[in-house]
Amino acid sequence: MIINDKDIIGSLVAANYKTAEIFKKYGIDFCCGGNISIKKASAEYKVDKNALLAELNEVISKKDIESDLLLKLNPDALIDHIIEQHHSYIRQNTKNIPPYLEKLIKTHGANHTELKEVQRLFLEASKALNQHINEEEEKLFPLIKKLVTTYQKEGKTAYNEVREIKHTINKMLVDHDAEGERFRTISKLTNNYKLPKDGCNTYRVTLAKLEEFENNLHRHIHLENNILFHKAIEMAKKLVN
């Protein structure tokens, strides 16, 4: 496979997640804004298209087994993976990270006033993300799993059910965009999670936890936006009465 400038970013990341590191290096949004071509992204982000293509083609020369497996999963199995690997991560770390931020503000808040804003943004994200994943698990995911069962039985789905799935997916996409933007701000405020000269070990650990959280969120959103939602909508189109 040779990547060209007509290839869609989200599809490339779905096929080989190692390409995400290249897009991240160039500041290109591959999860929320992944539904654009390399040509359009290069122009929009003011990136050297030929340099980008060269690095991407070098990366895809090495197979990504995990991406292959995830891409081949049925939507219901992919949902289970997302809940186990990403929803559980959000629930755990939205509880674990705030105490680190509180301690950091007490120690370094006077010299680093941006930490208070980082704390505010993370707490907002925590509340929004927990509401978001609850809505997915209670509403959207059961709808998609029902769709898969119908598809496997070669049945038909009512138009209003398809419309509900599309409407809920659109809402999830809006939520994803909002959180992507929120973490871009957190990253900017922390100088891309770079430890300042006066930073202590707690500072280092806190920044590492925030960066890991953002990276996990990127993959989480990518799996939904670029794989799960596409599969669900395509399946729905084949089943509607």
C-alpha positions as a Markdown table, in Angstrom:
| # | Residue | x | y | z |
|---|---|---|---|---|
| 1 | Met | 0.0 | 0.0 | 0.0 |
| 2 | Ile | 1.3 | 3.4 | -1.0 |
| 3 | Ile | -0.3 | 6.4 | 0.7 |
| 4 | Asn | -1.2 | 9.4 | -1.6 |
| 5 | Asp | -2.7 | 12.8 | -1.0 |
| 6 | Lys | -6.2 | 11.6 | -1.7 |
| 7 | Asp | -6.3 | 9.2 | 1.2 |
| 8 | Ile | -8.5 | 10.1 | 4.1 |
| 9 | Ile | -6.7 | 10.6 | 7.4 |
| 10 | Gly | -9.2 | 8.7 | 9.6 |
| 11 | Ser | -9.1 | 5.7 | 7.4 |
| 12 | Leu | -5.3 | 5.6 | 7.5 |
| 13 | Val | -5.2 | 5.8 | 11.3 |
| 14 | Ala | -7.9 | 3.0 | 11.4 |
| 15 | Ala | -5.7 | 0.8 | 9.2 |
| 16 | Asn | -2.5 | 1.6 | 11.1 |
| 17 | Tyr | -2.5 | 3.5 | 14.3 |
| 18 | Lys | 1.2 | 4.2 | 14.1 |
| 19 | Thr | 0.3 | 6.9 | 11.5 |
| 20 | Ala | -1.4 | 8.8 | 14.4 |
| 21 | Glu | 2.0 | 9.7 | 15.8 |
| 22 | Ile | 3.0 | 11.4 | 12.5 |
| 23 | Phe | -0.3 | 13.3 | 12.3 |
| 24 | Lys | 0.2 | 14.3 | 16.0 |
| 25 | Lys | 3.8 | 15.5 | 15.2 |
| 26 | Tyr | 2.4 | 17.8 | 12.5 |
| 27 | Gly | -0.4 | 19.0 | 14.7 |
| 28 | Ile | -3.1 | 17.4 | 12.5 |
| 29 | Asp | -6.3 | 16.3 | 14.2 |
| 30 | Phe | -6.8 | 12.7 | 13.2 |
| 31 | Cys | -9.7 | 11.8 | 15.5 |
| 32 | Cys | -12.3 | 14.5 | 15.6 |
| 33 | Gly | -11.2 | 16.0 | 12.3 |
| 34 | Gly | -10.1 | 12.8 | 10.6 |
| 35 | Asn | -12.6 | 12.8 | 7.7 |
| 36 | Ile | -10.4 | 14.9 | 5.3 |
| 37 | Ser | -7.8 | 14.0 | 2.8 |
| 38 | Ile | -4.1 | 14.4 | 3.3 |
| 39 | Lys | -4.1 | 17.1 | 0.5 |
| 40 | Lys | -6.7 | 19.1 | 2.4 |
| 41 | Ala | -5.1 | 18.6 | 5.8 |
| 42 | Ser | -1.7 | 19.7 | 4.4 |
| 43 | Ala | -3.2 | 22.9 | 3.2 |
| 44 | Glu | -5.3 | 23.5 | 6.2 |
| 45 | Tyr | -2.5 | 22.9 | 8.7 |
| 46 | Lys | 0.2 | 24.5 | 6.5 |
| 47 | Val | 2.2 | 21.2 | 6.4 |
| 48 | Asp | 4.7 | 20.1 | 3.7 |
| 49 | Lys | 2.6 | 17.5 | 1.9 |
| 50 | Asn | 5.6 | 15.6 | 0.5 |
| 51 | Ala | 7.3 | 15.4 | 3.8 |
| 52 | Leu | 4.1 | 14.2 | 5.5 |
| 53 | Leu | 3.6 | 11.5 | 2.8 |
| 54 | Ala | 7.2 | 10.3 | 3.0 |
| 55 | Glu | 6.9 | 9.8 | 6.8 |
| 56 | Leu | 3.5 | 8.1 | 6.6 |
| 57 | Asn | 4.7 | 5.7 | 3.9 |
| 58 | Glu | 7.7 | 4.8 | 6.0 |
| 59 | Val | 5.5 | 4.1 | 9.0 |
| 60 | Ile | 3.0 | 1.9 | 7.2 |
| 61 | Ser | 5.8 | -0.3 | 6.0 |
| 62 | Lys | 5.6 | -1.8 | 9.5 |
| 63 | Lys | 2.4 | -3.7 | 10.1 |
| 64 | Asp | 0.3 | -2.7 | 13.1 |
| 65 | Ile | -1.3 | -6.0 | 14.2 |
| 66 | Glu | -3.6 | -4.4 | 16.9 |
| 67 | Ser | -5.1 | -2.0 | 14.3 |
| 68 | Asp | -5.8 | -4.9 | 12.0 |
| 69 | Leu | -7.6 | -6.8 | 14.8 |
| 70 | Leu | -9.7 | -3.7 | 15.8 |
| 71 | Leu | -10.6 | -2.9 | 12.3 |
| 72 | Lys | -11.9 | -6.4 | 11.7 |
| 73 | Leu | -14.1 | -6.5 | 14.8 |
| 74 | Asn | -17.9 | -6.4 | 14.4 |
| 75 | Pro | -19.4 | -3.3 | 15.9 |
| 76 | Asp | -20.7 | -5.1 | 19.0 |
| 77 | Ala | -17.3 | -6.6 | 19.8 |
| 78 | Leu | -15.7 | -3.1 | 19.2 |
| 79 | Ile | -18.2 | -1.6 | 21.7 |
| 80 | Asp | -17.1 | -4.1 | 24.3 |
| 81 | His | -13.4 | -3.2 | 23.7 |
| 82 | Ile | -14.2 | 0.5 | 24.0 |
| 83 | Ile | -16.0 | 0.0 | 27.3 |
| 84 | Glu | -13.3 | -2.2 | 28.8 |
| 85 | Gln | -10.3 | -0.2 | 27.6 |
| 86 | His | -11.5 | 3.4 | 27.4 |
| 87 | His | -14.7 | 3.9 | 29.4 |
| 88 | Ser | -13.2 | 2.2 | 32.4 |
| 89 | Tyr | -10.0 | 4.3 | 32.0 |
| 90 | Ile | -12.0 | 7.5 | 32.0 |
| 91 | Arg | -14.0 | 6.5 | 35.1 |
| 92 | Gln | -10.8 | 5.6 | 37.0 |
| 93 | Asn | -8.6 | 8.5 | 36.0 |
| 94 | Thr | -11.2 | 11.3 | 36.3 |
| 95 | Lys | -11.1 | 10.3 | 40.0 |
| 96 | Asn | -7.4 | 9.7 | 40.3 |
| 97 | Ile | -6.0 | 12.9 | 38.5 |
| 98 | Pro | -7.8 | 15.7 | 40.4 |
| 99 | Pro | -5.9 | 15.1 | 43.7 |
| 100 | Tyr | -2.6 | 15.5 | 41.8 |
| 101 | Leu | -3.8 | 18.8 | 40.3 |
| 102 | Glu | -4.9 | 20.0 | 43.7 |
| 103 | Lys | -1.6 | 19.2 | 45.3 |
| 104 | Leu | 0.3 | 20.8 | 42.4 |
| 105 | Ile | -1.7 | 24.1 | 42.7 |
| 106 | Lys | -0.9 | 24.2 | 46.5 |
| 107 | Thr | 2.8 | 23.8 | 45.8 |
| 108 | His | 3.3 | 25.6 | 42.5 |
| 109 | Gly | 0.1 | 27.6 | 41.9 |
| 110 | Ala | 1.8 | 31.0 | 42.9 |
| 111 | Asn | 4.4 | 30.7 | 40.2 |
| 112 | His | 2.2 | 28.8 | 37.7 |
| 113 | Thr | -1.2 | 30.5 | 37.6 |
| 114 | Glu | -2.1 | 28.5 | 34.5 |
| 115 | Leu | -2.5 | 25.4 | 36.7 |
| 116 | Lys | -5.8 | 26.7 | 38.1 |
| 117 | Glu | -7.1 | 26.9 | 34.5 |
| 118 | Val | -5.9 | 23.4 | 33.8 |
| 119 | Gln | -7.7 | 22.1 | 36.9 |
| 120 | Arg | -10.9 | 23.9 | 35.8 |
| 121 | Leu | -10.8 | 22.5 | 32.3 |
| 122 | Phe | -10.0 | 18.9 | 33.5 |
| 123 | Leu | -12.8 | 19.0 | 36.0 |
| 124 | Glu | -15.2 | 20.2 | 33.3 |
| 125 | Ala | -13.9 | 17.4 | 31.0 |
| 126 | Ser | -14.4 | 14.8 | 33.8 |
| 127 | Lys | -18.0 | 15.7 | 34.3 |
| 128 | Ala | -18.8 | 15.9 | 30.5 |
| 129 | Leu | -17.0 | 12.7 | 29.7 |
| 130 | Asn | -18.6 | 10.7 | 32.4 |
| 131 | Gln | -22.0 | 11.9 | 31.2 |
| 132 | His | -21.0 | 11.1 | 27.6 |
| 133 | Ile | -19.9 | 7.6 | 28.2 |
| 134 | Asn | -23.0 | 6.9 | 30.3 |
| 135 | Glu | -25.2 | 8.0 | 27.5 |
| 136 | Glu | -23.3 | 5.9 | 25.0 |
| 137 | Glu | -23.6 | 2.8 | 27.2 |
| 138 | Glu | -27.3 | 3.4 | 28.1 |
| 139 | Lys | -28.6 | 4.6 | 24.7 |
| 140 | Leu | -26.3 | 4.4 | 21.6 |
| 141 | Phe | -24.4 | 1.2 | 22.2 |
| 142 | Pro | -27.6 | -0.9 | 22.8 |
| 143 | Leu | -29.1 | 0.6 | 19.6 |
| 144 | Ile | -26.0 | -0.5 | 17.7 |
| 145 | Lys | -25.9 | -3.9 | 19.2 |
| 146 | Lys | -29.6 | -4.4 | 18.3 |
| 147 | Leu | -28.7 | -3.4 | 14.8 |
| 148 | Val | -25.9 | -6.0 | 14.6 |
| 149 | Thr | -28.3 | -8.7 | 15.8 |
| 150 | Thr | -30.8 | -7.7 | 13.1 |
| 151 | Tyr | -28.1 | -7.7 | 10.5 |
| 152 | Gln | -26.8 | -11.1 | 11.5 |
| 153 | Lys | -30.4 | -12.5 | 11.2 |
| 154 | Glu | -30.8 | -10.8 | 7.8 |
| 155 | Gly | -33.7 | -8.8 | 9.1 |
| 156 | Lys | -34.9 | -5.2 | 8.5 |
| 157 | Thr | -34.7 | -2.1 | 10.7 |
| 158 | Ala | -37.4 | 0.6 | 10.9 |
| 159 | Tyr | -36.4 | 4.0 | 9.5 |
| 160 | Asn | -37.1 | 5.7 | 12.8 |
| 161 | Glu | -34.6 | 3.4 | 14.5 |
| 162 | Val | -31.9 | 4.3 | 12.0 |
| 163 | Arg | -32.8 | 8.0 | 12.4 |
| 164 | Glu | -32.4 | 7.7 | 16.2 |
| 165 | Ile | -29.0 | 6.0 | 15.7 |
| 166 | Lys | -27.8 | 8.8 | 13.4 |
| 167 | His | -29.1 | 11.5 | 15.6 |
| 168 | Thr | -27.4 | 10.0 | 18.7 |
| 169 | Ile | -24.1 | 9.5 | 16.8 |
| 170 | Asn | -24.2 | 13.2 | 15.7 |
| 171 | Lys | -24.6 | 14.3 | 19.3 |
| 172 | Met | -21.6 | 12.1 | 20.3 |
| 173 | Leu | -19.5 | 13.6 | 17.5 |
| 174 | Val | -20.3 | 17.1 | 18.9 |
| 175 | Asp | -19.2 | 16.0 | 22.3 |
| 176 | His | -16.0 | 14.5 | 20.9 |
| 177 | Asp | -15.2 | 17.8 | 19.2 |
| 178 | Ala | -15.7 | 19.7 | 22.4 |
| 179 | Glu | -13.4 | 17.5 | 24.4 |
| 180 | Gly | -10.8 | 17.5 | 21.7 |
| 181 | Glu | -10.8 | 21.3 | 21.8 |
| 182 | Arg | -10.7 | 21.3 | 25.6 |
| 183 | Phe | -7.6 | 19.0 | 25.7 |
| 184 | Arg | -5.9 | 21.1 | 23.0 |
| 185 | Thr | -6.2 | 24.0 | 25.4 |
| 186 | Ile | -4.8 | 21.9 | 28.3 |
| 187 | Ser | -1.9 | 20.8 | 26.2 |
| 188 | Lys | -1.2 | 24.4 | 25.2 |
| 189 | Leu | -1.4 | 25.7 | 28.8 |
| 190 | Thr | 1.2 | 23.0 | 29.9 |
| 191 | Asn | 3.5 | 23.7 | 27.0 |
| 192 | Asn | 2.7 | 20.2 | 25.6 |
| 193 | Tyr | 3.1 | 18.7 | 29.0 |
| 194 | Lys | 6.7 | 19.8 | 29.3 |
| 195 | Leu | 8.1 | 20.0 | 32.9 |
| 196 | Pro | 9.1 | 23.6 | 33.8 |
| 197 | Lys | 12.5 | 24.2 | 35.3 |
| 198 | Asp | 11.1 | 24.5 | 38.8 |
| 199 | Gly | 8.9 | 21.4 | 38.5 |
| 200 | Cys | 9.1 | 18.7 | 41.1 |
| 201 | Asn | 8.4 | 15.0 | 40.8 |
| 202 | Thr | 4.7 | 15.5 | 41.5 |
| 203 | Tyr | 4.7 | 18.0 | 38.7 |
| 204 | Arg | 6.3 | 15.5 | 36.4 |
| 205 | Val | 3.9 | 12.7 | 37.4 |
| 206 | Thr | 0.8 | 15.0 | 37.0 |
| 207 | Leu | 1.8 | 16.1 | 33.5 |
| 208 | Ala | 2.5 | 12.5 | 32.5 |
| 209 | Lys | -1.0 | 11.5 | 33.7 |
| 210 | Leu | -2.6 | 14.3 | 31.8 |
| 211 | Glu | -0.7 | 13.5 | 28.6 |
| 212 | Glu | -1.6 | 9.8 | 29.0 |
| 213 | Phe | -5.3 | 10.8 | 29.5 |
| 214 | Glu | -5.3 | 12.9 | 26.3 |
| 215 | Asn | -3.6 | 10.1 | 24.3 |
| 216 | Asn | -6.1 | 7.6 | 25.6 |
| 217 | Leu | -8.9 | 9.9 | 24.7 |
| 218 | His | -7.6 | 10.4 | 21.2 |
| 219 | Arg | -7.6 | 6.7 | 20.5 |
| 220 | His | -11.0 | 6.3 | 22.1 |
| 221 | Ile | -12.5 | 9.1 | 19.9 |
| 222 | His | -10.7 | 7.6 | 16.9 |
| 223 | Leu | -12.2 | 4.2 | 17.4 |
| 224 | Glu | -15.7 | 5.6 | 17.6 |
| 225 | Asn | -15.5 | 8.4 | 14.9 |
| 226 | Asn | -13.4 | 6.6 | 12.3 |
| 227 | Ile | -14.5 | 2.9 | 12.8 |
| 228 | Leu | -17.5 | 2.2 | 15.0 |
| 229 | Phe | -19.8 | 5.0 | 13.8 |
| 230 | His | -19.0 | 4.4 | 10.2 |
| 231 | Lys | -19.7 | 0.7 | 10.5 |
| 232 | Ala | -23.0 | 1.3 | 12.3 |
| 233 | Ile | -24.2 | 3.8 | 9.7 |
| 234 | Glu | -23.2 | 1.6 | 6.8 |
| 235 | Met | -25.0 | -1.4 | 8.4 |
| 236 | Ala | -28.1 | 0.7 | 9.1 |
| 237 | Lys | -28.3 | 1.7 | 5.4 |
| 238 | Lys | -28.4 | -1.9 | 4.3 |
| 239 | Leu | -31.1 | -2.8 | 6.8 |
| 240 | Val | -33.6 | 0.1 | 6.6 |
| 241 | Asn | -37.1 | -0.8 | 5.3 |
